[in-house]
Amino acid sequence: MASMLTRPKLVLLDEPSMGLAPIIVQEIFEIIEQLNLQRGTVFLIAEQNINVSLRHARRGYVIDSAWVALSGNASDFLVRGNLHGIFLGVSTVAGNGFS
């Protein structure tokens, strides 16, 4: 992560897990979490690997057609059963209980 040399306040990562072995993905997310805790760097991560990303996040957002369809605590998203369905377009966000 050469971008970390400048000590940015915000880093945007697009699919950091794409094409990587699961153990490497876990290591990357642990490093991201440590950088957030130790340096206060905020990471905005666009990620399809819902479970891994939410286990290391505080907040989660579901974007649908350029709009925030759901937002909430990452832990609340983890217990929700239909996130993959929403992502694939087979579930809706109506009555989501999130704000």
C-alpha positions in Angstrom: 0.0 0.0 0.0 2.2 2.7 -1.3 -0.6 5.2 -0.7 -0.1 4.9 3.0 3.3 6.6 2.8 1.6 10.0 2.6 -0.6 9.2 5.7 -3.9 9.9 4.0 -7.0 10.5 6.1 -9.2 8.5 3.6 -8.4 5.6 1.3 -10.8 4.2 -1.2 -10.3 0.5 -2.1 -12.2 -1.1 -4.9 -12.5 -4.9 -4.6 -9.3 -5.5 -2.6 -10.1 -9.2 -2.3 -10.6 -9.9 -6.1 -8.7 -12.9 -7.3 -6.9 -13.6 -4.0 -6.7 -16.7 -1.9 -8.9 -16.5 1.2 -6.0 -16.4 3.6 -4.5 -13.4 1.8 -7.8 -11.7 1.8 -8.1 -12.2 5.6 -4.6 -10.7 6.0 -5.4 -7.7 3.9 -8.5 -6.9 5.9 -6.6 -7.3 9.2 -4.0 -4.9 7.9 -6.7 -2.4 6.9 -8.3 -2.7 10.3 -5.0 -2.1 12.1 -4.2 0.9 10.0 -7.6 2.3 10.9 -7.1 1.7 14.6 -3.5 2.8 14.9 -3.4 5.7 12.4 -7.0 6.7 12.3 -7.1 6.2 8.5 -10.6 5.8 7.2 -11.2 3.2 4.5 -14.1 3.2 2.1 -14.2 -0.2 0.6 -16.3 -1.3 -2.4 -16.4 -5.1 -2.0 -18.5 -8.0 -3.1 -17.1 -10.3 -0.4 -19.8 -9.3 2.1 -18.9 -11.5 5.1 -15.2 -10.6 5.2 -15.7 -6.9 4.7 -18.5 -6.6 7.3 -16.5 -8.5 9.9 -13.9 -5.8 9.7 -16.2 -2.8 9.3 -18.1 -0.5 11.6 -20.7 0.6 9.1 -22.1 -0.9 5.9 -24.0 0.5 2.9 -25.8 -1.1 0.1 -25.8 1.0 -3.1 -28.6 0.4 -5.6 -28.6 2.4 -8.9 -26.4 5.1 -7.4 -28.5 5.5 -4.2 -27.9 4.3 -0.7 -30.6 1.6 -0.3 -29.5 0.5 3.1 -27.1 1.7 5.8 -26.4 0.5 9.3 -24.0 -1.0 11.7 -21.9 -3.7 10.1 -22.8 -6.2 12.9 -26.5 -5.6 12.0 -25.8 -6.4 8.4 -24.0 -9.6 9.4 -27.1 -11.1 11.1 -29.3 -10.1 8.2 -30.1 -13.0 5.9 -30.9 -11.5 2.6 -27.9 -9.3 1.7 -26.7 -11.6 -1.1 -30.3 -11.7 -2.5 -30.3 -7.9 -2.5 -26.9 -7.8 -4.2 -28.1 -10.2 -6.8 -31.5 -8.5 -7.3 -33.7 -11.3 -6.0 -34.6 -9.6 -2.7 -35.8 -6.1 -2.0 -34.8 -3.6 0.7 -38.4 -2.7 1.7 -39.0 -2.9 5.4 -35.3 -3.1 6.0 -35.2 -1.7 9.6 -32.0 0.2 8.7 -31.5 4.0 8.4 
